[in-house]
């Protein structure tokens, strides 16, 4: 589906988290996309007439194999992608169940501590989402 020049590309995703099955500490899931050779939060373009939250949950399951329970809305990230404006809506989401299977879009996932996730993320704009997640999980 082609979009008119300058039209905002709408996408959605989640900062997917869980308590480690080993020590109970907070872990954040990052996905590796071989097409871009980058590490990011699971996200993707919305389908026609799809709500941002529905799209975010669909993308998490497609990219990570995990179902999740959405929580607080996180900041919307805006940037240029291939010269076009892109707007990605994010939610905090706790992983509930599922199993990752590598596919063409995502070949690896990692469950990392917040600090390790922040350092592994390719784009600085995604690092701020880790801080936003920590803010909603541990309000001051």
C-alpha positions, 0 to 999 in steps of 0.5 A: 500500500503506497501512501501519499508523499508527506502522509504520516506513516502510523505504527504501534508497538510495546515495550515488552517486559517480564519478571525473569524466570530465574531471579524475578528481576525486570527484563525487557524484550528487544527484537533484532531485525536482520533487514536493518541489522538493528535492535528495537522494541517490537513495533510495526505499521498499522493495518487499515482501520486497526486501532493503535493498541490492537496493532501494537498487540498484534505486532508483539505477538508476530515479532516475539511469539509472546502474548501480553497484557497492555498497561500504561500508554508510553510516549509517542515517538516521531521521526523521519523514516526513508524521508517520510514522517513516522509516528509510533504509539507505544504501550508498556506490556507485560508478557504473559505466555508464548514462545519465540520462533525466528522468522524473516522479519525478526531473527532473534530476541533478547530479554535484558535488564533495563540498563542492558536493553538501553545500551543494546537499542540501536536508536537513541529515541528507543532508549527513552522508552525504557525510562518511560517504562521504569517510570510507570512500573516504579512511580515515585 
